[in-house]
Amino acid sequence: MRVAIIFVLLLSLTACTSKLAYDNLDWWVYWYLDDYVELNDEQEERFDDYLTNWLQWHKRSELKRYENQLKTLKQQVLNRELDYDTVYAHINDVRTHWERVRAQISPELAELAVDLTDQQIVSLFATLEKDNKEEEEERQEFLEQSEAERSEKRIERMTDNVEERIGDLSEEQKQIIATYNAQFVSTSDEWLQYRRKIQNAARRLFITKTTNPNFVQDLTYLMQNPDKYRSEDYQQASAHNMKVGATMIVEVASTLSDSQKKTLVENIDEFITTIDKFQK
């Protein structure tokens, strides 16, 4: 799924950089993948074929969807039509974009997994667990801070993210962010539990790789149905945070100055231009 992540991350880059990155996505994927598993020549050749097909599909099927959503968003910003249902629908659409990419590449990733050697599999899961432990250490360092320090950092991060899109915030807007910051529920512990749960499920599948005739189908199902491995508390907290985030965006949007609205529209236009260049 780290391959799919790259498709999404590229949309957060600037227009010039994004075009360069999209055109060289094979290099990006190998650079990212190399941290987890080193493919041999034959595996790389198969992966190249799949990656070429994924890119063609993505350019043909997905980019126009992104462009249309951004054009709709732009008009809604200009007309000040960003109510809760509209914002929530946009957040949901972004998640749907991700799910389509995941659904498209999962079956072929599972086919590639069949040819991984025992050494490659051991190395893959060892690296994943190393990542988990690093996440735990970062989480522990975060918890060692006072609640006031943690809250301040969360507010600072949210404020930076919003200012990146609309420019400097007013005191009223900063207060809106601070107010909603207190309503978000931390999911870091549940997220790490989910990671380990789905990784352990994958590890159990790989043990049966040579004896399970349904290995490809089972691994595909695992990748396409991650909610099965998320606890009920995690899913409820994530849904709550999504609603809180949408409400916060609506309140901030209702206070946009003309200058902030202009900056936001310019940012959206930049994304639209970027995606239009991707399609050429």
N, C-alpha and C positions, 0 to 999 in steps of 0.2 A: 504494500500500500504506500510505501515511501515514493514509489514512482508516481502515483496519483497525486501525492502532496505537491510535487513540483509543478504540475499543471496549474494548481490553484495559487501557489506562491508567486508565480510569475506575474499574475495580475496586479500584484501590489508594487511592482517596480515602475520606474518612470518609463515613458514611451520609448525613448531611444534604447535604453538598457533592456527593456522587455523584448523589443523586436530582436535584438542581438541574442538574448538568452533563448527566446523561443526558437529561433533558427538554429541554435546550437544545443537543443534540448538533449540530444543523445549524449553530449559531453557532460552536461549537468547530471543526468541520470547516472552515468557511470561513476562520476565523482562521488555522488551520494551513496550509490550502491556499494562502492568499493570498501566503505567503512564496515560493511556487514558481511559481505560474502565476495570472495574473489573468484570470478568465473574463468573457466578454461576457454581455449579457443573455440571449441565446438559449441559450448554454451553461449559464448558471446555472439556467435554467428546466428544462433536461433533467436537470442534476445534482440539482436539488431533487426531481424525480420519482423518480430512482434512490435518493436518500438516504432518502426516505420509505419506499420498499419495503424497503431494507436494514434500517431501524430496526424495521419491522413484523416482518420475518423474524427479526431478532435477538431481539426481545422474545418472539416466539411459539416459536422453535426453540431458542435458546441459553441463555436465562437459567435455565430449569429444570435444564439440565445442570450449570451452575455451582453452583446451589443444592444439587443432589443430591450433587455431589462434596464440597462443604464439609460437608454433614451427615455424610457417610461419614467424612471426615477428623476431624470433631469426636468421633465415637464411637471412632475408633481412638486419638485422643489420650487420651480418658477411660479407655480400656481398656489403655493403654500397649501398643498393637499396631503401633507404627511401626518395622517392620523394613525392611531394605534394599529388598526387592521391593515393599513397599507404598509407600514414599517414591518410588522410581523410577517406579512406575506413576502416581503423582500428577503428577510432573514431566512425564511423557509425555502425560498427559491434558491438561495445560495447553497443551502444544504442539499437541495435536490440536484443541483449541478454536480456537487461532489459525489453524490450517490450514483449518478449516471456514469461518471468516470470510473468509479470503483466497480460497478457492474460490468463495464466494458472490458476492463483489463484483468479482472480476477480469474476468469477461466484459463486464460493463457499463462498467467503467473503460476497457477496451480500446475499446469502442464510442464512448465519449466522446472518447477520444484521436484518433479519426478526424477530428474537427472542430477540433482545435487548429491554429492558424495557424502559419506558419513562424516568426513572431516569438515566439509563445508557446513553441514548441518550443526555440528558441535560448535564450530566457530560462530555461526550465526546466533545461536541461542546464548552463547557465552557473552557476545557483544551486547545483545539485547538486555541481559541481566546486568551487565556493567552499566548500561544506561539507566536501568531502574535504580540501582544503588546510588548513582550520581543524583538522580531526582530526589531520592530519599534524603541525601545529605543536604541538598539545597533546601528541601522542605524543612529539615531540622534547623538549619541556620535561620530560616524565615521565622519559625516558631519561637526561637530564642529571643527574638526581638519583642518589645512591648507591643500591646495591642494598638497603642497610639502610633507607633512607628510603622506597623504593618498597614494600618489604615492610611497613613500619610503616603506611603509608597503606592498603594492601590489607587488612591485619588490622583497622585502625580502621573501614574501610567495612563489612567483614563483621560486625564486632562490633556496630556501630550497627544494621545491618539485623536481626540476631537480637534485640537488645535491644528493638527497636521492637515485636516480637511477643510476647516472653516476659518482659520486664523486665530488671533488672540481672543480669549474669552472675556466676557464681562463678568463682574462680580456675581450677578444673578445666575449666570450660566455655571460658574464655578460652584455656587451653592447647590444648584440642581445636581451636579455630579457628586458632590459630597453627600448629599441626602440619599441618593440612590446607591452610593457605594456601600452604605450601611445595610442595605437590603439584600445584597448579593450573598449567596451561600457558598462557602468554600467547598470545592469538589476535588481538591488535589489528592487527598487520601483515597477517595473512592476511585479516582482516575487511575492511580497507581495500582490499586487492587484489580481494576478492570484489565489493565495492561498485563499483569501477571496471570490473570485468569485465562485470557485469550491466548497468551503465549504458551501457557501450560497445555491448553487444549491443542494448540498446533504441535507442540512437542510430542504429545501422545499420538497424534496422527502420523507424524514422521516416523515414529517407531514402527508403525504398521505399513510403511510405504511399500515394501517389497511383497507384502502378503495381502494387502487390502485392495481388491479389484476396483473399489469405489473411491480410491484415494483422491483422485482429481476432483470428483464431485464433492466429496466431503470437505476438502480444503477450500474449494470454491464457496461452498455454503458457509463455512466459518468466516471467510473474508467478507462475504456479502451480508452477513447477519450479525454484526457486532453487538447489537442491543441484547442479544441472548446472554452475553457475558457481562453486561452491566447490571449492577444491583438495582433493586427497586428504588432505594434511597438515592442512588446516583442519577437515575433517570428522572426522578421527581425534582431533585435539586437542579439538574440541567434545564428542565422545562421551566422551573421557577426563574432561573437566571435569565433565560431567553425572554420571558415576559417582562422582567424588571428592566433588562437592557432595551427592549423595544419601547417601553414607557419612558425611559430616560431620554432616548433619542427623540421621541415625539415632543417632550417638554423643551429640550434644547432647541429643536427645530422651530418651535413656536416663538422663540425669542431671537431668532436670527436678525441681525441688522442687514441693511442693504449690502454693505460691504462684505459681510460674512456669506450672504447668499451668493454674491458674485464669485467669491473665492471657491465656494462649494461647487457651483456650476462649472467653473473653470477646471476644477479637479475631475469632475465627471466627464467633461469634454476630453480631458487628457486620456482618461481610460478608454473612451470611445475611439479616439484616434489611435491609441495603441492597438486595440483589438482589430480595427480596420486595417492596420498595417500587418497584423498577424495573418490576415486572410489573403494577402497579396503575394 
